[in-house]
């Protein structure tokens, strides 16, 4: 089954740019960023539509989020289909596949990494570069990398520090893994969620100019920042909260909760100021519903003060630091 595509190419186009949308979107979704990435019209941009309907959205998916085997099979099938599309498009346009650029956002970015870095063949060489914006990589094993050959392909990975769908630590780990295998890689983070920002587009444009000019930019991946408010799971609750020698402030939150994102920096500021006197942790109630049920968390954000595992005081909603501290009884250090 051939993919429905939208191609944007001017008379100055010199190479194919295969750009893959994310889960729940369609082939029109990334068209709006092209003036920022290709202002001079040197790319023949191919925007394909994913073949599967994405449940609960008006858009489409490259593969279904299901059990591990289904994801692996869907990912492999989508990559093969896109491999064929890249071959066909380059042949029709008269451009070399080795000069093509592949990119994408989210689910499409994860596929772009697999497509661009998989082991090449005589008929299907690596593309010139890979642009991965907020990539969803279900498992690094799905990329089917060949350590002997992937060092030829420059990669730019961009991600939001506040991405509620794909944790930034997970993407940093993917970036470190690729760079350890010799991939010339640039990894950049931005204060954004699961989206594309103007600053990221400017960086992508500059990187594209470099790789088209024959450069292979390579930068160290930054270390994970020290977490002032670490995430705690049900399995860790006993050790981190119940057995804590100091009172514990627990931030019950969820990625979809706007007020939670507002109060998060406030709790971090409290953690920086009260380090040593209190321990600060957070619980994602979507991932740890048993803890939320155990302590009667029905609305979030809920900030609780725990001693020896007992909830003694709580504050509900996004509030200024001084008000939170007053409601939690923190104005006088224990």
BALOBA-1460 file (C-alpha; in Angstrom, 3 decimals):
// residues 334
<rec num="1" residu="x" x="0.000" y="0.000" z="0.000"/>
<rec num="2" residu="x" x="1.522" y="3.327" z="-1.056"/>
<rec num="3" residu="x" x="1.557" y="6.237" z="1.343"/>
<rec num="4" residu="x" x="-0.393" y="9.401" z="0.646"/>
<rec num="5" residu="x" x="2.140" y="12.206" z="0.424"/>
<rec num="6" residu="x" x="2.367" y="15.941" z="-0.023"/>
<rec num="7" residu="x" x="5.556" y="17.174" z="-1.710"/>
<rec num="8" residu="x" x="6.775" y="20.763" z="-1.554"/>
<rec num="9" residu="x" x="9.626" y="21.495" z="-3.962"/>
<rec num="10" residu="x" x="10.775" y="24.627" z="-5.722"/>
<rec num="11" residu="x" x="12.932" y="24.962" z="-8.839"/>
<rec num="12" residu="x" x="16.078" y="25.276" z="-6.697"/>
<rec num="13" residu="x" x="15.567" y="21.946" z="-4.903"/>
<rec num="14" residu="x" x="18.809" y="19.975" z="-4.649"/>
<rec num="15" residu="x" x="17.960" y="17.004" z="-2.429"/>
<rec num="16" residu="x" x="15.048" y="15.128" z="-0.842"/>
<rec num="17" residu="x" x="13.962" y="15.966" z="2.692"/>
<rec num="18" residu="x" x="11.686" y="13.232" z="4.093"/>
<rec num="19" residu="x" x="9.808" y="14.723" z="7.052"/>
<rec num="20" residu="x" x="7.620" y="12.485" z="9.230"/>
<rec num="21" residu="x" x="4.789" y="13.724" z="11.440"/>
<rec num="22" residu="x" x="4.037" y="12.519" z="14.946"/>
<rec num="23" residu="x" x="1.281" y="10.390" z="16.450"/>
<rec num="24" residu="x" x="-2.213" y="11.790" z="15.929"/>
<rec num="25" residu="x" x="-1.188" y="14.270" z="13.214"/>
<rec num="26" residu="x" x="-1.081" y="14.084" z="9.408"/>
<rec num="27" residu="x" x="1.052" y="15.062" z="6.424"/>
<rec num="28" residu="x" x="0.128" y="18.749" z="6.805"/>
<rec num="29" residu="x" x="1.289" y="19.030" z="10.397"/>
<rec num="30" residu="x" x="4.952" y="19.933" z="9.815"/>
<rec num="31" residu="x" x="4.449" y="21.984" z="6.666"/>
<rec num="32" residu="x" x="4.381" y="25.185" z="8.689"/>
<rec num="33" residu="x" x="7.985" y="24.810" z="9.855"/>
<rec num="34" residu="x" x="9.452" y="24.529" z="6.335"/>
<rec num="35" residu="x" x="9.888" y="28.292" z="5.789"/>
<rec num="36" residu="x" x="12.142" y="28.305" z="8.854"/>
<rec num="37" residu="x" x="14.130" y="25.212" z="7.870"/>
<rec num="38" residu="x" x="14.352" y="25.834" z="4.129"/>
<rec num="39" residu="x" x="13.823" y="29.521" z="3.456"/>
<rec num="40" residu="x" x="15.775" y="29.341" z="0.186"/>
<rec num="41" residu="x" x="13.893" y="26.357" z="-1.238"/>
<rec num="42" residu="x" x="16.835" y="23.962" z="-1.633"/>
<rec num="43" residu="x" x="14.889" y="20.946" z="-0.333"/>
<rec num="44" residu="x" x="12.292" y="18.805" z="-2.065"/>
<rec num="45" residu="x" x="10.291" y="18.103" z="1.083"/>
<rec num="46" residu="x" x="8.197" y="14.945" z="1.139"/>
<rec num="47" residu="x" x="5.472" y="14.895" z="3.797"/>
<rec num="48" residu="x" x="3.857" y="11.437" z="3.962"/>
<rec num="49" residu="x" x="0.736" y="10.526" z="5.901"/>
<rec num="50" residu="x" x="1.049" y="7.611" z="8.328"/>
<rec num="51" residu="x" x="-1.080" y="4.609" z="7.300"/>
<rec num="52" residu="x" x="-2.984" y="3.930" z="10.549"/>
<rec num="53" residu="x" x="-5.788" y="5.854" z="12.222"/>
<rec num="54" residu="x" x="-4.732" y="7.067" z="15.685"/>
<rec num="55" residu="x" x="-7.573" y="6.299" z="18.130"/>
<rec num="56" residu="x" x="-8.937" y="9.302" z="19.959"/>
<rec num="57" residu="x" x="-7.354" y="11.801" z="17.558"/>
<rec num="58" residu="x" x="-8.252" y="13.217" z="14.134"/>
<rec num="59" residu="x" x="-4.884" y="12.098" z="12.779"/>
<rec num="60" residu="x" x="-2.771" y="9.074" z="12.011"/>
<rec num="61" residu="x" x="-0.063" y="6.825" z="13.445"/>
<rec num="62" residu="x" x="2.967" y="5.060" z="12.019"/>
<rec num="63" residu="x" x="2.463" y="2.148" z="14.393"/>
<rec num="64" residu="x" x="0.191" y="1.356" z="17.308"/>
<rec num="65" residu="x" x="1.212" y="1.740" z="20.930"/>
<rec num="66" residu="x" x="0.501" y="-1.770" z="22.178"/>
<rec num="67" residu="x" x="2.497" y="-4.660" z="23.622"/>
<rec num="68" residu="x" x="6.226" y="-4.925" z="22.919"/>
<rec num="69" residu="x" x="5.934" y="-7.398" z="20.047"/>
<rec num="70" residu="x" x="3.226" y="-5.373" z="18.297"/>
<rec num="71" residu="x" x="5.259" y="-2.173" z="18.607"/>
<rec num="72" residu="x" x="8.367" y="-3.891" z="17.216"/>
<rec num="73" residu="x" x="6.423" y="-5.312" z="14.268"/>
<rec num="74" residu="x" x="4.676" y="-2.013" z="13.562"/>
<rec num="75" residu="x" x="7.899" y="-0.035" z="13.770"/>
<rec num="76" residu="x" x="9.684" y="-2.410" z="11.387"/>
<rec num="77" residu="x" x="6.810" y="-2.328" z="8.892"/>
<rec num="78" residu="x" x="6.649" y="1.473" z="8.938"/>
<rec num="79" residu="x" x="10.409" y="1.808" z="8.485"/>
<rec num="80" residu="x" x="10.366" y="-0.554" z="5.514"/>
<rec num="81" residu="x" x="7.536" y="1.384" z="3.913"/>
<rec num="82" residu="x" x="9.394" y="4.666" z="4.420"/>
<rec num="83" residu="x" x="12.595" y="3.115" z="3.081"/>
<rec num="84" residu="x" x="10.728" y="2.294" z="-0.120"/>
<rec num="85" residu="x" x="9.262" y="5.801" z="-0.266"/>
<rec num="86" residu="x" x="12.695" y="7.389" z="0.121"/>
<rec num="87" residu="x" x="14.090" y="5.226" z="-2.691"/>
<rec num="88" residu="x" x="11.180" y="5.931" z="-5.008"/>
<rec num="89" residu="x" x="11.156" y="9.677" z="-4.365"/>
<rec num="90" residu="x" x="14.906" y="10.075" z="-4.887"/>
<rec num="91" residu="x" x="14.681" y="8.133" z="-8.160"/>
<rec num="92" residu="x" x="11.696" y="10.130" z="-9.415"/>
<rec num="93" residu="x" x="13.336" y="13.446" z="-8.568"/>
<rec num="94" residu="x" x="16.747" y="12.429" z="-9.867"/>
<rec num="95" residu="x" x="18.443" y="13.051" z="-6.517"/>
<rec num="96" residu="x" x="20.957" y="10.770" z="-4.807"/>
<rec num="97" residu="x" x="19.628" y="8.893" z="-1.792"/>
<rec num="98" residu="x" x="22.975" y="9.480" z="-0.051"/>
<rec num="99" residu="x" x="22.288" y="13.232" z="-0.235"/>
<rec num="100" residu="x" x="18.777" y="12.994" z="1.236"/>
<rec num="101" residu="x" x="17.910" y="14.189" z="4.753"/>
<rec num="102" residu="x" x="15.370" y="12.389" z="6.917"/>
<rec num="103" residu="x" x="13.640" y="13.982" z="9.869"/>
<rec num="104" residu="x" x="10.553" y="13.926" z="11.958"/>
<rec num="105" residu="x" x="8.723" y="14.818" z="15.142"/>
<rec num="106" residu="x" x="7.868" y="12.468" z="18.028"/>
<rec num="107" residu="x" x="6.855" y="9.067" z="16.624"/>
<rec num="108" residu="x" x="8.079" y="10.229" z="13.216"/>
<rec num="109" residu="x" x="11.421" y="11.281" z="14.718"/>
<rec num="110" residu="x" x="11.931" y="7.846" z="16.237"/>
<rec num="111" residu="x" x="11.370" y="6.326" z="12.812"/>
<rec num="112" residu="x" x="13.689" y="8.860" z="11.184"/>
<rec num="113" residu="x" x="16.487" y="7.705" z="13.502"/>
<rec num="114" residu="x" x="15.866" y="4.069" z="12.610"/>
<rec num="115" residu="x" x="15.601" y="4.813" z="8.898"/>
<rec num="116" residu="x" x="18.691" y="6.981" z="8.821"/>
<rec num="117" residu="x" x="20.963" y="4.830" z="10.987"/>
<rec num="118" residu="x" x="20.027" y="1.278" z="10.008"/>
<rec num="119" residu="x" x="22.680" y="-0.821" z="8.320"/>
<rec num="120" residu="x" x="23.085" y="0.358" z="4.704"/>
<rec num="121" residu="x" x="23.201" y="-1.817" z="1.610"/>
<rec num="122" residu="x" x="24.784" y="-1.292" z="-1.791"/>
<rec num="123" residu="x" x="21.419" y="-0.189" z="-3.174"/>
<rec num="124" residu="x" x="20.315" y="1.755" z="-0.133"/>
<rec num="125" residu="x" x="23.106" y="3.851" z="1.369"/>
<rec num="126" residu="x" x="22.663" y="5.978" z="4.454"/>
<rec num="127" residu="x" x="21.026" y="9.368" z="3.937"/>
<rec num="128" residu="x" x="23.154" y="12.440" z="4.536"/>
<rec num="129" residu="x" x="21.745" y="13.356" z="7.966"/>
<rec num="130" residu="x" x="18.928" y="12.839" z="10.484"/>
<rec num="131" residu="x" x="16.886" y="15.528" z="12.275"/>
<rec num="132" residu="x" x="14.979" y="14.141" z="15.285"/>
<rec num="133" residu="x" x="12.600" y="16.542" z="17.068"/>
<rec num="134" residu="x" x="11.257" y="15.250" z="20.406"/>
<rec num="135" residu="x" x="11.888" y="11.648" z="19.332"/>
<rec num="136" residu="x" x="9.821" y="8.735" z="20.614"/>
<rec num="137" residu="x" x="12.091" y="5.675" z="20.604"/>
<rec num="138" residu="x" x="10.158" y="2.720" z="22.081"/>
<rec num="139" residu="x" x="13.386" y="0.740" z="22.473"/>
<rec num="140" residu="x" x="16.921" y="1.433" z="21.201"/>
<rec num="141" residu="x" x="16.949" y="-2.145" z="19.870"/>
<rec num="142" residu="x" x="14.351" y="-1.160" z="17.270"/>
<rec num="143" residu="x" x="16.831" y="1.167" z="15.589"/>
<rec num="144" residu="x" x="18.755" y="-1.892" z="14.298"/>
<rec num="145" residu="x" x="22.049" y="-0.027" z="14.401"/>
<rec num="146" residu="x" x="25.276" y="-1.264" z="12.850"/>
<rec num="147" residu="x" x="28.183" y="0.125" z="14.929"/>
<rec num="148" residu="x" x="30.487" y="-0.382" z="11.945"/>
<rec num="149" residu="x" x="28.620" y="2.073" z="9.728"/>
<rec num="150" residu="x" x="26.498" y="4.527" z="11.718"/>
<rec num="151" residu="x" x="29.397" y="6.902" z="12.298"/>
<rec num="152" residu="x" x="28.831" y="8.292" z="8.814"/>
<rec num="153" residu="x" x="25.533" y="10.046" z="9.576"/>
<rec num="154" residu="x" x="25.274" y="13.356" z="11.486"/>
<rec num="155" residu="x" x="22.279" y="13.539" z="13.844"/>
<rec num="156" residu="x" x="20.549" y="16.462" z="15.563"/>
<rec num="157" residu="x" x="18.271" y="15.565" z="18.470"/>
<rec num="158" residu="x" x="16.107" y="18.291" z="20.003"/>
<rec num="159" residu="x" x="13.891" y="17.891" z="23.066"/>
<rec num="160" residu="x" x="11.894" y="19.864" z="25.606"/>
<rec num="161" residu="x" x="12.953" y="19.873" z="29.237"/>
<rec num="162" residu="x" x="9.269" y="20.012" z="30.220"/>
<rec num="163" residu="x" x="8.022" y="17.329" z="27.813"/>
<rec num="164" residu="x" x="5.192" y="15.531" z="29.671"/>
<rec num="165" residu="x" x="4.995" y="12.646" z="27.171"/>
<rec num="166" residu="x" x="8.617" y="11.639" z="26.592"/>
<rec num="167" residu="x" x="10.885" y="12.190" z="29.628"/>
<rec num="168" residu="x" x="13.916" y="14.265" z="28.819"/>
<rec num="169" residu="x" x="16.178" y="11.803" z="30.685"/>
<rec num="170" residu="x" x="15.051" y="9.059" z="28.309"/>
<rec num="171" residu="x" x="16.022" y="11.087" z="25.240"/>
<rec num="172" residu="x" x="19.352" y="12.110" z="26.766"/>
<rec num="173" residu="x" x="20.077" y="8.413" z="27.259"/>
<rec num="174" residu="x" x="19.320" y="7.704" z="23.585"/>
<rec num="175" residu="x" x="21.601" y="10.563" z="22.558"/>
<rec num="176" residu="x" x="24.441" y="9.298" z="24.760"/>
<rec num="177" residu="x" x="24.031" y="5.782" z="23.398"/>
<rec num="178" residu="x" x="24.259" y="6.990" z="19.791"/>
<rec num="179" residu="x" x="27.272" y="9.158" z="20.479"/>
<rec num="180" residu="x" x="29.048" y="6.299" z="22.277"/>
<rec num="181" residu="x" x="28.728" y="4.324" z="19.038"/>
<rec num="182" residu="x" x="30.502" y="7.052" z="17.102"/>
<rec num="183" residu="x" x="27.539" y="8.959" z="15.676"/>
<rec num="184" residu="x" x="28.435" y="12.630" z="15.081"/>
<rec num="185" residu="x" x="25.640" y="14.028" z="17.223"/>
<rec num="186" residu="x" x="24.353" y="17.354" z="18.481"/>
<rec num="187" residu="x" x="21.836" y="17.234" z="21.325"/>
<rec num="188" residu="x" x="19.924" y="20.358" z="22.321"/>
<rec num="189" residu="x" x="17.275" y="21.005" z="24.988"/>
<rec num="190" residu="x" x="14.740" y="23.815" z="25.186"/>
<rec num="191" residu="x" x="12.324" y="25.033" z="27.885"/>
<rec num="192" residu="x" x="9.324" y="23.632" z="26.038"/>
<rec num="193" residu="x" x="6.928" y="20.708" z="26.241"/>
<rec num="194" residu="x" x="6.138" y="18.220" z="23.448"/>
<rec num="195" residu="x" x="6.361" y="20.698" z="20.610"/>
<rec num="196" residu="x" x="8.676" y="22.705" z="18.354"/>
<rec num="197" residu="x" x="9.957" y="26.133" z="19.420"/>
<rec num="198" residu="x" x="11.340" y="29.014" z="17.380"/>
<rec num="199" residu="x" x="14.747" y="28.632" z="19.020"/>
<rec num="200" residu="x" x="14.861" y="24.954" z="18.100"/>
<rec num="201" residu="x" x="13.987" y="25.770" z="14.488"/>
<rec num="202" residu="x" x="16.814" y="28.324" z="14.302"/>
<rec num="203" residu="x" x="19.243" y="25.728" z="15.627"/>
<rec num="204" residu="x" x="17.938" y="23.138" z="13.173"/>
<rec num="205" residu="x" x="18.396" y="25.539" z="10.260"/>
<rec num="206" residu="x" x="21.980" y="26.264" z="11.296"/>
<rec num="207" residu="x" x="22.722" y="22.558" z="11.685"/>
<rec num="208" residu="x" x="21.206" y="21.778" z="8.271"/>
<rec num="209" residu="x" x="23.441" y="24.415" z="6.674"/>
<rec num="210" residu="x" x="26.461" y="22.767" z="8.301"/>
<rec num="211" residu="x" x="25.702" y="19.195" z="7.213"/>
<rec num="212" residu="x" x="24.720" y="20.227" z="3.688"/>
<rec num="213" residu="x" x="28.081" y="21.997" z="3.544"/>
<rec num="214" residu="x" x="29.837" y="18.726" z="4.367"/>
<rec num="215" residu="x" x="30.382" y="19.202" z="8.112"/>
<rec num="216" residu="x" x="29.634" y="16.588" z="10.779"/>
<rec num="217" residu="x" x="28.865" y="18.579" z="13.936"/>
<rec num="218" residu="x" x="29.523" y="16.717" z="17.171"/>
<rec num="219" residu="x" x="29.019" y="17.926" z="20.753"/>
<rec num="220" residu="x" x="29.041" y="16.223" z="24.176"/>
<rec num="221" residu="x" x="25.610" y="15.387" z="25.585"/>
<rec num="222" residu="x" x="25.046" y="17.327" z="28.838"/>
<rec num="223" residu="x" x="24.904" y="15.483" z="32.128"/>
<rec num="224" residu="x" x="21.555" y="14.991" z="33.805"/>
<rec num="225" residu="x" x="20.925" y="17.902" z="36.169"/>
<rec num="226" residu="x" x="20.701" y="17.157" z="39.857"/>
<rec num="227" residu="x" x="17.045" y="16.573" z="40.695"/>
<rec num="228" residu="x" x="15.915" y="18.719" z="43.608"/>
<rec num="229" residu="x" x="12.573" y="16.883" z="43.601"/>
<rec num="230" residu="x" x="13.086" y="13.253" z="42.605"/>
<rec num="231" residu="x" x="10.289" y="11.026" z="41.314"/>
<rec num="232" residu="x" x="9.242" y="8.221" z="43.666"/>
<rec num="233" residu="x" x="7.450" y="5.000" z="42.734"/>
<rec num="234" residu="x" x="5.289" y="2.743" z="44.875"/>
<rec num="235" residu="x" x="8.206" y="0.338" z="45.215"/>
<rec num="236" residu="x" x="10.462" y="3.135" z="46.507"/>
<rec num="237" residu="x" x="7.912" y="4.690" z="48.869"/>
<rec num="238" residu="x" x="8.949" y="2.720" z="51.957"/>
<rec num="239" residu="x" x="12.635" y="3.576" z="51.586"/>
<rec num="240" residu="x" x="12.318" y="7.169" z="50.425"/>
<rec num="241" residu="x" x="9.370" y="8.385" z="52.493"/>
<rec num="242" residu="x" x="8.487" y="6.044" z="55.362"/>
<rec num="243" residu="x" x="12.101" y="5.503" z="56.447"/>
<rec num="244" residu="x" x="13.220" y="9.088" z="55.904"/>
<rec num="245" residu="x" x="14.923" y="10.642" z="58.926"/>
<rec num="246" residu="x" x="13.588" y="14.097" z="58.007"/>
<rec num="247" residu="x" x="10.060" y="15.207" z="57.093"/>
<rec num="248" residu="x" x="9.169" y="14.588" z="53.444"/>
<rec num="249" residu="x" x="7.297" y="16.980" z="51.157"/>
<rec num="250" residu="x" x="5.485" y="15.016" z="48.450"/>
<rec num="251" residu="x" x="4.191" y="16.687" z="45.278"/>
<rec num="252" residu="x" x="1.342" y="14.614" z="43.803"/>
<rec num="253" residu="x" x="1.056" y="15.619" z="40.143"/>
<rec num="254" residu="x" x="0.347" y="14.450" z="36.562"/>
<rec num="255" residu="x" x="1.782" y="15.508" z="33.164"/>
<rec num="256" residu="x" x="-1.584" y="16.741" z="31.856"/>
<rec num="257" residu="x" x="-2.185" y="19.025" z="34.862"/>
<rec num="258" residu="x" x="-1.536" y="22.707" z="34.089"/>
<rec num="259" residu="x" x="-1.505" y="23.900" z="37.736"/>
<rec num="260" residu="x" x="0.968" y="21.087" z="38.494"/>
<rec num="261" residu="x" x="3.414" y="22.587" z="36.014"/>
<rec num="262" residu="x" x="2.907" y="25.985" z="37.645"/>
<rec num="263" residu="x" x="3.623" y="24.783" z="41.170"/>
<rec num="264" residu="x" x="6.505" y="22.474" z="40.184"/>
<rec num="265" residu="x" x="9.123" y="25.281" z="40.115"/>
<rec num="266" residu="x" x="7.772" y="26.570" z="43.441"/>
<rec num="267" residu="x" x="8.338" y="23.182" z="45.051"/>
<rec num="268" residu="x" x="11.834" y="23.071" z="43.530"/>
<rec num="269" residu="x" x="12.579" y="26.492" z="45.047"/>
<rec num="270" residu="x" x="11.429" y="25.192" z="48.414"/>
<rec num="271" residu="x" x="13.662" y="22.157" z="47.993"/>
<rec num="272" residu="x" x="16.691" y="24.334" z="47.226"/>
<rec num="273" residu="x" x="16.078" y="26.479" z="50.312"/>
<rec num="274" residu="x" x="15.247" y="23.681" z="52.769"/>
<rec num="275" residu="x" x="17.766" y="21.045" z="51.709"/>
<rec num="276" residu="x" x="18.816" y="18.982" z="54.708"/>
<rec num="277" residu="x" x="15.792" y="19.935" z="56.813"/>
<rec num="278" residu="x" x="13.243" y="18.320" z="54.506"/>
<rec num="279" residu="x" x="13.294" y="15.770" z="51.716"/>
<rec num="280" residu="x" x="11.315" y="16.647" z="48.574"/>
<rec num="281" residu="x" x="9.862" y="14.042" z="46.170"/>
<rec num="282" residu="x" x="7.087" y="13.872" z="43.595"/>
<rec num="283" residu="x" x="4.573" y="11.193" z="42.631"/>
<rec num="284" residu="x" x="3.032" y="10.950" z="39.161"/>
<rec num="285" residu="x" x="-0.494" y="9.755" z="40.037"/>
<rec num="286" residu="x" x="-1.023" y="8.363" z="36.524"/>
<rec num="287" residu="x" x="1.930" y="6.031" z="36.991"/>
<rec num="288" residu="x" x="1.393" y="5.376" z="40.713"/>
<rec num="289" residu="x" x="-2.409" y="5.257" z="41.226"/>
<rec num="290" residu="x" x="-2.062" y="3.051" z="44.321"/>
<rec num="291" residu="x" x="-0.259" y="5.814" z="46.208"/>
<rec num="292" residu="x" x="-2.848" y="8.373" z="45.148"/>
<rec num="293" residu="x" x="-5.652" y="6.085" z="46.315"/>
<rec num="294" residu="x" x="-3.879" y="5.268" z="49.572"/>
<rec num="295" residu="x" x="-3.689" y="8.921" z="50.577"/>
<rec num="296" residu="x" x="-7.022" y="10.030" z="49.122"/>
<rec num="297" residu="x" x="-5.566" y="12.213" z="46.391"/>
<rec num="298" residu="x" x="-8.576" y="13.235" z="44.294"/>
<rec num="299" residu="x" x="-7.433" y="16.671" z="43.085"/>
<rec num="300" residu="x" x="-3.962" y="17.823" z="42.060"/>
<rec num="301" residu="x" x="-1.551" y="19.389" z="42.587"/>
<rec num="302" residu="x" x="-1.584" y="18.221" z="46.175"/>
<rec num="303" residu="x" x="1.499" y="18.940" z="48.259"/>
<rec num="304" residu="x" x="1.724" y="16.833" z="51.407"/>
<rec num="305" residu="x" x="3.943" y="16.860" z="54.496"/>
<rec num="306" residu="x" x="4.810" y="13.321" z="55.625"/>
<rec num="307" residu="x" x="6.508" y="12.113" z="58.796"/>
<rec num="308" residu="x" x="7.350" y="8.418" z="59.089"/>
<rec num="309" residu="x" x="5.038" y="7.772" z="56.148"/>
<rec num="310" residu="x" x="2.014" y="9.530" z="57.706"/>
<rec num="311" residu="x" x="0.355" y="12.420" z="55.893"/>
<rec num="312" residu="x" x="0.229" y="15.192" z="58.517"/>
<rec num="313" residu="x" x="-0.568" y="18.320" z="56.497"/>
<rec num="314" residu="x" x="-1.460" y="19.139" z="52.923"/>
<rec num="315" residu="x" x="-1.937" y="22.055" z="50.533"/>
<rec num="316" residu="x" x="-4.114" y="21.826" z="47.435"/>
<rec num="317" residu="x" x="-3.577" y="23.784" z="44.229"/>
<rec num="318" residu="x" x="-0.897" y="26.052" z="42.772"/>
<rec num="319" residu="x" x="0.042" y="28.692" z="45.347"/>
<rec num="320" residu="x" x="2.960" y="31.012" z="46.117"/>
<rec num="321" residu="x" x="5.831" y="29.550" z="48.082"/>
<rec num="322" residu="x" x="5.067" y="31.440" z="51.302"/>
<rec num="323" residu="x" x="1.449" y="30.240" z="51.304"/>
<rec num="324" residu="x" x="2.468" y="26.639" z="50.629"/>
<rec num="325" residu="x" x="5.005" y="26.724" z="53.440"/>
<rec num="326" residu="x" x="2.458" y="28.215" z="55.832"/>
<rec num="327" residu="x" x="-0.184" y="25.574" z="55.019"/>
<rec num="328" residu="x" x="2.404" y="22.827" z="55.430"/>
<rec num="329" residu="x" x="3.692" y="24.229" z="58.721"/>
<rec num="330" residu="x" x="7.156" y="24.927" z="57.327"/>
<rec num="331" residu="x" x="7.609" y="28.546" z="58.418"/>
<rec num="332" residu="x" x="9.581" y="27.429" z="61.452"/>
<rec num="333" residu="x" x="12.289" y="24.862" z="60.781"/>
<rec num="334" residu="x" x="11.912" y="21.665" z="62.809"/>
